Amino acid sequence: MNERQQLDVLRVFCAADGRHGSALSVVRDPRPYRDPASRRALAGGSGGDTVFVDDPERGVLDLHTPGARLPFAPHALVGAAWLLDLEELNPPAGAVWTRGDGEFTWITVRAAWAPPYTLEWYASPAEVDALPVPPPGGTPRYAWAWEDERAGRIRARAFPGAEAAGAPGLAAVPDPDSTGIGAEDEAGGGGALLLTDRLGRALNITQGRGSQILTAPGPDGEVEIGGRVRLISQARLLTPVPPPAPVPARRLSVADALRLMT
């Protein structure tokens, strides 16, 4: 299979055993999908976040959910960085530097790009675990508690609220190890960026059912965020079938009209 003619499905921000994380679809040769409508349709078929690599040499990316085009999504960029092995990616939000250290893939982004989560601090991880999953709607919330403050270990859960239908990080394919599309984000990374910027220190975050997100603050509102990436599956892309051209209306003569009426 030509790798540029396939759909790569990844799991990003996995646990050490490779489980959990948010799923992501990557289209390395999106030429058959040139317009936003066809890209949204493909994202809808995969079930969630899909990255289209418009320029594989310069890392120009187009990010889509079934309902929206995204300027930025942390887990999507970490997954693309791992797959494409480039030093720089260029999503709509701006230039993103990347690096790998063997087990983990890292990107450097601006915390201001993250969705507007409300950070909710709880006294213990057990309180975070006990939170009910809210129905879609309302303010995006990022619930967190210290597991070990001295070591920078955090327990967190993300509830994207009104953005649940198209929030960064929601599972891109049906995946028993991910929360899936709904009112909880397994491991998108947006809340982790805001929390790191707020606390001003490196964090080791266990999010959702067991995903791992690592972060470190940088200068001028930058945050480095990283995690493990695993390949889930590959499938051949089918060229989208264009809709049939409309048939021009035929003008009837008076004689033809009278025949149809009899």
Secondary structure, 3 states (H helix, E strand, C coil): CCHHHEEEEEEEEECCCCCCCEEEEEECCCCCCCCHHHHHHHHHHHCCCEEEEEECCCCEEEEECCCCEECCCHHHHHHHHHHHCCCEEECCCCCEEEEECCCCEEEEEEHHHCCCCEEEECCCHHHHHCCCCCCCCCCCEEEEEEEECCCCEEEEEEECHHHCCCCCCCCCCCCCCCCCCCCCECCCCHHHHHHHHHHCCCEEEEECCCEEEEEEECHHHEEEEEEEEEEEEEEECCCCCCCCCCCCCCCCCHHHHHHHHC
